[in-house]
Structures are given as structure tokens and as C-alpha cells.
Amino acid sequence: MNDGQKICSKCVLPATFPGISFDEHGVCSVCRAHEERWRNWDAGLPAKRKVLEQLCADAKRKKKPFDVLVPLSGGKDSMYVLYLAVKEFGLKPLAYTLETTAT
């Protein structure tokens, strides 16, 4: 197989991708860089969760009609944030969407 036909064994990027190289297992440099970058991504999550919990507790103490503003697009990410606000953190959210019109 010539170099132009070689592809990554994980992500199938071709050897023609600019700057790509392959290791002895046929895994590309892009995959290896991704693995290195995200290797310990969850290590700081417990500390970040504590900060978020403290922010939510502070918001609830203010005795306002709503604790938090949640923008909704209708997609799964924003719906999950709304779910977390209500079910996980016990917040009273004001959810809103924006309608845009073409001019």
C-alpha cells in the first residue's frame, strides 16, 4: 500500500491529511494528540461540581421568584441543563428561547 492509501486504524484519516504521521500500530498523530489532551479530563470534576453546588446554594438563598436563567434551544444539551437545574440542584429556573427572523 502506498502512503496515499494508508489510513488511521482508529479514525480512518488518510495519509494525505496535512501533517499526519502514523505509529507502529497504524494510529495517526491526530488520534494520539487527542488521547493525550483528554487523558485526565475528568480529574477536576469533583472540585468543579462543588463550586457549582455552592453557586446553586447561593442562588437559592436569594428568595427570588427564579433562581437561574436557562436558555433553551430545544436540543438535547439545553434540555439536559434544564433537567439538571431542576432535578439535580433543586433550582427554580426561568427558561427562555429566542426567535430570530431573517431580515
Secondary structure as UniProt FT lines:
FT   HELIX           3..5
FT   TURN            9..11
FT   TURN            15..16
FT   TURN            18..19
FT   TURN            24..25
FT   HELIX           29..38
FT   TURN            39..44
FT   HELIX           45..60
FT   TURN            61..62
FT   STRAND          68..71
FT   HELIX           76..83
FT   HELIX           84..88
FT   STRAND          93..96
//
